[in-house]
Amino acid sequence: MSFIENNKIIYGSAGFGIKNYGFSSLYPASSQNDYLKFIYDIGLHNIDTAPAYGNSDKTIGLYNKKSKKKFKIWTKVGNLIRNSSFTFDNIFKSVKLSQENLNVESFECLYLHQNNIEILEDKFVQKALKEIKDMSLTKKVGVSIYNSSELISSLSSETYDVIQLPISAANTYLYNLAIKQNFNKTLVARSIFLQGTLLNIDNYSISFNYLNEIKTIVNLLKEIAYSYKTDYLGMLLSYVMSLESLNYIIVSSRNENNLKQILTYSEIELCEEIKIEINKISNNQNNWANPRNWLF
């Protein structure tokens, strides 16, 4: 059974709400309201959003208000400060505003939209998230992390149920680190195309840190696809889909045809030889795998 039939694909709305997010496809964006109906009708009933994603929340909320079939929401809370007795009030206020904007009564998951250790381990933050969960405002609480120290901290905490982390054919270092630990956490893959660079980097003339390193990785991956006579997009998708300990995968596109293509290629199965070749690339720890280091 495929990821979509198992409801393991979550639609990512960052690019949906932020026009210039990452290295998106140059194809024009589909009409937002019609696009949300299309997303739901093809079976993507989970959606990842955040108050920081432009008009994403209100657009999704307008759809939810008009439709009997509402999206399951995975959202975030940010702008928290460490060691503050007002943390619960700030989180609660953010949650209630998100509920209002999104037209839902509760969330599938409420993530921290801050990944620094001081916030992840803050006693006021963890206590407040537990209280929000106990109030049934969210089923789970989670974190969205970028590096190994954040991952280890999150794995060892009893507070967090879900860990969202970057996973792609270019980068499985954190995933492999996570599955070696004996913790019962839900793992959600984001940046499966490394914010679009694995697909679209040749279409842009932007210069940024690690540009040459990423282009080198893209060329290596394309050589693998060519050598095995495999579609490149299909290979990138299928590799991530093949990771057995992965619970969910976030996919995103603002164009209907692009999303259809992504879902079609998600059904491809790779031979073990291709996986072994990709593992030689993806298992390494690299600074270029974190978009926050690009500074473009």
PLY file of the C-alpha trace (Angstrom):
ply
format ascii 1.0
element vertex 296
property float x
property float y
property float z
element edge 295
property int vertex1
property int vertex2
end_header
0.00 0.00 0.00
1.31 3.45 -0.92
2.07 6.35 1.40
-0.94 8.27 0.13
-3.29 5.31 0.73
-1.89 5.11 4.25
-2.33 8.88 4.69
1.40 9.21 5.27
1.83 12.17 2.95
1.37 15.61 4.50
0.96 18.59 2.21
3.47 21.31 3.10
2.05 24.82 2.79
5.23 26.87 3.30
5.60 27.46 -0.43
1.84 27.78 -0.69
1.81 30.73 1.70
5.24 32.24 0.93
5.62 33.09 -2.74
9.44 33.04 -2.89
10.00 30.03 -0.63
13.13 28.04 -1.51
13.90 26.98 -5.09
10.35 26.35 -6.25
9.34 25.21 -9.70
9.05 28.04 -12.20
5.60 26.79 -13.26
2.78 29.17 -12.22
0.89 28.53 -9.01
-2.62 27.13 -9.24
-5.58 29.08 -7.85
-5.38 28.65 -4.06
-8.99 27.84 -3.19
-9.43 25.40 -6.09
-6.02 23.92 -5.31
-6.96 23.09 -1.72
-10.03 21.23 -2.94
-7.82 19.38 -5.44
-5.35 18.48 -2.68
-8.07 17.07 -0.45
-9.88 15.23 -3.25
-6.75 13.34 -4.32
-6.30 12.04 -0.78
-3.97 14.51 0.96
-5.97 15.16 4.13
-3.08 16.28 6.36
-1.58 19.73 5.92
1.49 21.32 7.50
1.24 25.04 8.16
2.37 27.81 10.51
1.38 31.37 11.44
4.64 32.47 9.79
3.62 31.04 6.39
2.09 34.20 4.95
-1.62 33.83 4.17
-1.52 30.04 4.44
-3.55 29.72 7.68
-6.40 31.97 6.60
-6.62 30.41 3.15
-6.79 26.91 4.64
-9.29 28.17 7.22
-11.55 29.57 4.52
-11.56 26.16 2.83
-12.26 24.38 6.13
-15.14 26.76 6.85
-16.81 26.05 3.51
-16.16 22.30 3.46
-17.61 19.48 5.54
-14.33 17.61 5.06
-11.69 19.54 6.96
-7.93 19.17 6.72
-6.06 17.62 9.63
-3.72 20.38 10.78
-0.06 20.15 11.77
0.94 23.64 12.87
3.54 25.53 14.89
4.07 28.04 17.66
7.00 30.44 17.79
8.37 33.67 19.27
8.90 32.10 22.69
11.56 33.24 25.16
13.36 31.03 27.62
12.64 30.87 31.34
9.43 32.89 31.11
6.43 32.42 33.38
4.26 33.80 30.55
5.09 30.93 28.22
1.79 29.09 28.67
-0.21 32.26 28.05
1.76 32.98 24.87
1.36 29.43 23.54
-2.33 29.31 24.43
-2.94 32.65 22.70
-1.12 31.43 19.58
-3.08 28.17 19.58
-6.46 29.90 19.89
-5.60 32.33 17.08
-4.49 29.44 14.85
-7.70 27.56 15.61
-9.70 30.62 14.62
-7.73 31.24 11.43
-7.77 27.57 10.41
-11.36 26.83 11.49
-10.50 23.70 13.48
-11.04 22.71 17.09
-7.79 20.82 17.59
-4.54 19.95 15.84
-2.90 16.68 14.88
0.38 18.11 16.09
1.63 21.39 17.53
5.33 21.92 16.78
7.78 24.38 18.24
8.81 26.70 15.42
12.10 27.29 17.21
14.89 24.74 17.17
17.47 26.19 19.57
18.34 23.97 22.50
17.50 26.66 25.07
13.87 26.62 23.94
13.63 22.85 23.32
14.80 22.10 26.86
13.11 25.03 28.63
10.99 23.77 31.55
8.28 26.40 31.00
7.98 25.50 27.31
7.76 21.78 27.97
5.26 22.23 30.81
3.05 24.50 28.68
3.05 22.08 25.73
2.02 19.23 28.03
-0.85 21.34 29.36
-1.99 22.25 25.85
-2.01 18.55 24.98
-3.87 17.64 28.20
-6.53 20.19 27.21
-7.03 18.22 23.95
-6.10 21.26 21.86
-3.61 19.03 20.06
-3.14 15.27 19.82
0.65 15.49 19.81
3.43 17.99 20.33
6.65 18.08 18.39
9.78 19.84 17.26
11.27 20.78 13.91
15.05 20.33 14.11
18.12 20.97 11.96
21.16 19.37 13.61
22.31 16.42 15.68
22.38 18.16 19.06
18.77 19.31 18.62
17.82 15.80 17.53
19.42 14.07 20.53
17.81 16.55 22.92
14.38 16.01 21.35
14.69 12.24 21.28
15.55 12.08 24.97
12.67 14.34 26.06
9.40 12.77 27.17
7.54 15.92 26.12
7.91 15.56 22.36
5.96 12.96 20.42
6.94 14.04 16.90
10.25 15.05 15.35
10.25 16.76 11.97
13.65 16.65 10.29
15.25 17.18 6.88
15.54 13.92 4.92
16.42 13.53 1.26
18.48 11.48 -1.15
21.24 13.98 -0.41
20.90 13.86 3.37
19.91 10.99 5.68
22.49 11.61 8.39
19.94 12.79 10.98
17.46 10.06 10.04
20.09 7.36 10.55
21.10 8.94 13.84
17.47 8.98 14.99
16.73 5.33 14.22
19.80 4.19 16.13
18.28 5.59 19.31
15.77 3.53 21.27
13.01 6.14 21.55
9.40 5.83 20.45
8.95 8.97 18.35
7.01 9.78 15.20
9.43 10.84 12.45
8.29 13.30 9.79
10.47 14.05 6.75
10.65 17.56 5.37
12.86 19.16 2.68
12.82 15.95 0.66
14.08 17.94 -2.33
16.37 20.10 -0.16
14.04 23.10 -0.52
13.83 22.48 -4.26
17.56 22.62 -4.99
17.73 18.95 -5.99
15.19 19.65 -8.75
15.48 23.29 -9.73
18.92 24.63 -8.84
19.98 24.88 -12.51
17.06 27.24 -13.19
18.34 29.90 -10.80
21.32 32.26 -10.93
21.32 32.99 -7.19
24.70 32.69 -5.48
24.82 31.41 -1.90
27.00 29.47 0.50
27.54 25.83 -0.54
26.12 26.38 -4.02
28.94 24.41 -5.67
28.70 21.61 -3.12
24.98 21.19 -3.72
25.45 21.28 -7.50
28.05 18.52 -7.14
25.59 16.37 -5.18
22.84 17.03 -7.75
25.17 15.89 -10.55
26.13 12.74 -8.63
22.48 11.85 -8.04
21.62 12.49 -11.68
24.48 10.23 -12.74
23.04 7.43 -10.58
19.61 7.86 -12.16
21.12 7.89 -15.64
23.30 4.83 -14.98
20.30 2.79 -13.82
17.95 4.23 -16.46
15.67 5.56 -13.71
13.64 8.76 -13.70
15.47 11.31 -11.55
12.40 12.71 -9.76
11.11 9.21 -9.18
14.43 8.15 -7.72
14.52 11.05 -5.26
11.00 10.34 -4.09
11.25 6.58 -3.96
14.44 6.67 -1.96
12.81 8.70 0.82
9.66 6.55 0.62
11.79 3.43 1.11
13.03 4.51 4.56
11.20 2.04 6.79
11.21 3.99 10.06
9.74 7.09 8.48
6.15 7.75 9.57
5.22 10.73 7.41
6.64 12.70 4.51
5.90 16.32 3.68
5.49 17.13 -0.01
4.80 20.52 -1.47
4.06 22.15 -4.79
2.02 25.17 -5.81
1.21 23.67 -9.19
-1.44 20.97 -9.72
0.40 19.13 -12.49
3.64 19.10 -10.51
1.89 17.62 -7.49
0.21 14.97 -9.62
3.61 14.02 -10.99
5.11 13.82 -7.52
2.34 11.52 -6.30
2.61 9.33 -9.40
6.35 8.89 -9.00
6.00 8.16 -5.29
4.80 4.66 -6.28
8.10 3.66 -7.94
10.23 1.00 -6.23
14.02 1.18 -6.40
16.37 -1.74 -6.65
18.79 -2.29 -3.78
21.79 -1.34 -5.94
20.45 2.19 -6.41
19.75 2.55 -2.69
23.31 1.49 -1.90
24.71 4.07 -4.32
22.56 6.84 -2.84
23.50 5.80 0.70
27.14 6.56 -0.12
26.09 10.17 -0.69
23.31 10.69 1.83
24.82 9.14 4.96
27.44 11.85 5.41
27.09 14.84 7.71
27.46 18.10 5.80
26.95 21.78 6.61
25.31 22.36 3.23
22.40 20.11 4.22
21.07 22.88 6.52
19.46 25.72 4.48
20.03 28.05 7.41
23.72 27.91 6.52
23.13 29.07 2.95
22.57 32.77 3.79
21.41 33.76 0.33
0 1
1 2
2 3
3 4
4 5
5 6
6 7
7 8
8 9
9 10
10 11
11 12
12 13
13 14
14 15
15 16
16 17
17 18
18 19
19 20
20 21
21 22
22 23
23 24
24 25
25 26
26 27
27 28
28 29
29 30
30 31
31 32
32 33
33 34
34 35
35 36
36 37
37 38
38 39
39 40
40 41
41 42
42 43
43 44
44 45
45 46
46 47
47 48
48 49
49 50
50 51
51 52
52 53
53 54
54 55
55 56
56 57
57 58
58 59
59 60
60 61
61 62
62 63
63 64
64 65
65 66
66 67
67 68
68 69
69 70
70 71
71 72
72 73
73 74
74 75
75 76
76 77
77 78
78 79
79 80
80 81
81 82
82 83
83 84
84 85
85 86
86 87
87 88
88 89
89 90
90 91
91 92
92 93
93 94
94 95
95 96
96 97
97 98
98 99
99 100
100 101
101 102
102 103
103 104
104 105
105 106
106 107
107 108
108 109
109 110
110 111
111 112
112 113
113 114
114 115
115 116
116 117
117 118
118 119
119 120
120 121
121 122
122 123
123 124
124 125
125 126
126 127
127 128
128 129
129 130
130 131
131 132
132 133
133 134
134 135
135 136
136 137
137 138
138 139
139 140
140 141
141 142
142 143
143 144
144 145
145 146
146 147
147 148
148 149
149 150
150 151
151 152
152 153
153 154
154 155
155 156
156 157
157 158
158 159
159 160
160 161
161 162
162 163
163 164
164 165
165 166
166 167
167 168
168 169
169 170
170 171
171 172
172 173
173 174
174 175
175 176
176 177
177 178
178 179
179 180
180 181
181 182
182 183
183 184
184 185
185 186
186 187
187 188
188 189
189 190
190 191
191 192
192 193
193 194
194 195
195 196
196 197
197 198
198 199
199 200
200 201
201 202
202 203
203 204
204 205
205 206
206 207
207 208
208 209
209 210
210 211
211 212
212 213
213 214
214 215
215 216
216 217
217 218
218 219
219 220
220 221
221 222
222 223
223 224
224 225
225 226
226 227
227 228
228 229
229 230
230 231
231 232
232 233
233 234
234 235
235 236
236 237
237 238
238 239
239 240
240 241
241 242
242 243
243 244
244 245
245 246
246 247
247 248
248 249
249 250
250 251
251 252
252 253
253 254
254 255
255 256
256 257
257 258
258 259
259 260
260 261
261 262
262 263
263 264
264 265
265 266
266 267
267 268
268 269
269 270
270 271
271 272
272 273
273 274
274 275
275 276
276 277
277 278
278 279
279 280
280 281
281 282
282 283
283 284
284 285
285 286
286 287
287 288
288 289
289 290
290 291
291 292
292 293
293 294
294 295
